[in-house]
Amino acid sequence: MSEPTSPNPRPHGSLPLVIGLGNDQRSDDGSGLEVARALRPQLEGKARVEECASEGVALLELWRDAEQVLVIDAVRSGARPGTVHRLEPGDGSFPGFRTGTSTHGLSLAEAVALARGLGCLPRHFVVYGIEAENLGVGTGLTPSVALGVKEATTRILAELSVDRSTPPGVRGTTDA
């Protein structure tokens, strides 16, 4: 008797997971969501792409079975608006990311610390932060942050094309 086959034989948890965080009603705070929307059609079948308007426990549930996670969120670190930051939990802190409890519960930094403490932080975990200019009420991104969204999208596509068996800093190749 043969095993049932599926069009996607890889387990759901083995696909990379991209999570865009934000709020479309707070101008540049929607930058993470915009990156997720830009990536979704380009990563179909290669990664799972999610949008998340909340943080904290909702994030832990989203990345529960994932081995590789990339989270995109708006930040305020004092850098030029539109600047794209790439951080890993091993870097220590998350400069510019909300560190106090947010309106959604736990902040991203607190969710990462909690996941680390519970031993459920994904093995490969990266945060992309896009420096915000305007976090006030309103829709649409400022021009500088829209450029940051394009840059983050390009960088994430490049990062996800890396073969995990290749040493860091060395690009892997795939045949189409």
ChimeraX attribute file (.defattr): number of C-alpha atoms within 10 A of each C-alpha:
attribute: neighborCount
match mode: 1-to-1
recipient: residues
	/A:1	3
	/A:2	4
	/A:3	5
	/A:4	6
	/A:5	7
	/A:6	7
	/A:7	6
	/A:8	9
	/A:9	8
	/A:10	10
	/A:11	9
	/A:12	13
	/A:13	15
	/A:14	13
	/A:15	18
	/A:16	19
	/A:17	24
	/A:18	28
	/A:19	23
	/A:20	26
	/A:21	26
	/A:22	23
	/A:23	23
	/A:24	19
	/A:25	14
	/A:26	17
	/A:27	21
	/A:28	35
	/A:29	30
	/A:30	26
	/A:31	34
	/A:32	30
	/A:33	25
	/A:34	24
	/A:35	29
	/A:36	24
	/A:37	16
	/A:38	15
	/A:39	22
	/A:40	17
	/A:41	10
	/A:42	12
	/A:43	16
	/A:44	10
	/A:45	12
	/A:46	14
	/A:47	20
	/A:48	20
	/A:49	23
	/A:50	17
	/A:51	21
	/A:52	18
	/A:53	16
	/A:54	18
	/A:55	21
	/A:56	20
	/A:57	17
	/A:58	16
	/A:59	21
	/A:60	18
	/A:61	9
	/A:62	16
	/A:63	23
	/A:64	14
	/A:65	17
	/A:66	21
	/A:67	16
	/A:68	21
	/A:69	22
	/A:70	23
	/A:71	26
	/A:72	30
	/A:73	27
	/A:74	30
	/A:75	28
	/A:76	19
	/A:77	18
	/A:78	12
	/A:79	15
	/A:80	14
	/A:81	22
	/A:82	26
	/A:83	21
	/A:84	24
	/A:85	21
	/A:86	17
	/A:87	18
	/A:88	14
	/A:89	16
	/A:90	8
	/A:91	8
	/A:92	9
	/A:93	13
	/A:94	21
	/A:95	15
	/A:96	17
	/A:97	19
	/A:98	17
	/A:99	15
	/A:100	12
	/A:101	14
	/A:102	14
	/A:103	9
	/A:104	13
	/A:105	15
	/A:106	21
	/A:107	21
	/A:108	27
	/A:109	21
	/A:110	21
	/A:111	20
	/A:112	21
	/A:113	16
	/A:114	17
	/A:115	19
	/A:116	13
	/A:117	10
	/A:118	9
	/A:119	9
	/A:120	15
	/A:121	23
	/A:122	19
	/A:123	10
	/A:124	14
	/A:125	19
	/A:126	19
	/A:127	20
	/A:128	22
	/A:129	28
	/A:130	35
	/A:131	28
	/A:132	30
	/A:133	22
	/A:134	17
	/A:135	19
	/A:136	11
	/A:137	13
	/A:138	14
	/A:139	15
	/A:140	18
	/A:141	22
	/A:142	18
	/A:143	13
	/A:144	17
	/A:145	27
	/A:146	20
	/A:147	17
	/A:148	23
	/A:149	30
	/A:150	16
	/A:151	17
	/A:152	25
	/A:153	22
	/A:154	14
	/A:155	15
	/A:156	18
	/A:157	14
	/A:158	11
	/A:159	14
	/A:160	17
	/A:161	14
	/A:162	17
	/A:163	14
	/A:164	14
	/A:165	8
	/A:166	11
	/A:167	10
	/A:168	10
	/A:169	7
	/A:170	11
	/A:171	14
	/A:172	14
	/A:173	10
	/A:174	8
	/A:175	3
	/A:176	3
